[in-house]
Amino acid sequence: MLEEFLGRPKTAPIYQQGWVDLMIDVDRDTNGKALNERLKGSRNGGLPWMIVLDTEGKEIVTSNAEPKGGNIGGPVQPEECAWFGVMMERSRGDKVSKEQLDAMLADLEEYAKSKRR
């Protein structure tokens, strides 16, 4: 679901402007499991699990929502979407404006509403 959302026409151009998306398959990619273990460490949560790194490879934020630390996965529920917004805000730098981020998060809300139970 996350990949589907990030590919939406309203979101994709904004996301691609500010972030580089790299998906690691922990079962099929060479060293995928080892890389996941190194980056994720002892943090809980299933897949997808996300980490945003800076240009030096240092962690900015993960999909383990603060303060409880649970993985939001593909954000659908309101609290998951809110944490995804925090992740994007913390990592947007100067390539994505606040208005663009707001538009992307509004698109997430529109997308997520139909997926909620």
C-alpha positions in Angstrom: 0.0 0.0 0.0 2.8 2.4 0.7 4.3 1.9 -2.7 0.9 2.4 -4.3 0.4 5.7 -2.4 3.9 7.0 -3.2 3.2 6.4 -6.9 0.0 8.5 -7.0 -0.1 11.3 -9.5 -0.4 14.0 -6.8 2.3 12.5 -4.5 4.9 11.0 -6.8 6.4 14.3 -8.2 6.6 15.8 -4.7 8.1 12.7 -3.1 10.6 12.2 -5.9 11.7 15.8 -5.5 12.7 15.4 -1.8 13.4 11.7 -1.2 15.1 8.7 -2.8 13.1 5.6 -2.3 15.0 2.3 -2.0 13.2 -0.9 -1.2 15.1 -3.8 0.3 13.6 -7.2 0.0 14.8 -9.0 3.2 14.3 -12.4 1.6 15.4 -12.0 -2.0 18.0 -9.2 -2.1 21.6 -10.1 -1.4 22.4 -9.1 2.1 18.9 -7.7 2.5 18.3 -9.4 5.8 21.7 -8.3 7.2 21.0 -4.7 6.1 17.6 -4.7 7.7 19.0 -6.1 10.9 21.8 -3.4 10.9 19.4 -0.5 10.4 16.4 -1.8 12.3 18.3 -3.3 15.2 16.0 -4.4 18.0 13.1 -2.1 17.0 9.8 -3.9 16.6 7.5 -4.0 13.6 6.8 -5.9 10.5 7.0 -4.8 6.9 7.2 -2.3 5.4 9.6 -0.8 7.9 11.0 2.6 6.9 14.1 4.6 7.8 15.0 8.0 6.4 18.7 8.7 6.3 20.5 11.9 5.6 23.1 12.3 2.8 25.8 11.0 5.2 23.8 7.8 5.9 22.8 8.9 9.4 19.3 8.2 10.7 16.8 11.0 10.7 13.6 9.2 11.6 12.0 5.7 11.3 8.5 4.4 10.9 8.6 3.4 14.6 6.2 6.1 15.9 7.2 8.0 19.0 6.7 7.7 21.9 5.4 4.2 21.8 7.7 3.0 19.0 5.3 0.8 17.0 5.9 0.5 13.3 3.3 2.3 11.2 3.9 0.1 8.2 1.9 1.4 5.2 0.1 4.3 6.9 -3.7 4.1 6.8 -5.1 4.8 10.3 -5.1 8.4 11.4 -2.3 8.0 13.9 -0.2 6.2 11.3 -0.8 9.0 8.7 0.1 11.5 11.4 3.4 9.8 12.1 4.2 9.6 8.4 3.7 13.3 8.3 6.2 13.8 11.1 8.6 11.6 9.2 8.3 13.7 6.1 8.5 17.0 7.9 11.6 16.0 9.8 13.3 14.9 6.6 12.0 17.2 3.9 15.0 19.6 3.9 14.8 22.6 1.5 13.8 20.7 -1.6 10.1 20.3 -0.7 8.1 23.3 0.6 5.6 23.2 3.5 2.8 23.7 0.9 4.0 20.7 -1.1 4.3 18.6 2.0 0.8 19.6 3.0 -0.5 18.6 -0.5 1.2 15.2 -0.2 -0.3 14.6 3.2 -3.7 15.6 2.1 -3.4 13.1 -0.7 -2.4 10.5 1.9 -5.5 11.2 3.8 -7.6 10.9 0.7 -5.9 7.6 -0.2 -6.0 6.2 3.4 -9.7 6.9 4.0 -10.9 4.2 1.6 -8.5 1.7 3.2 -9.7 2.1 6.8 -11.9 -0.4 8.5 
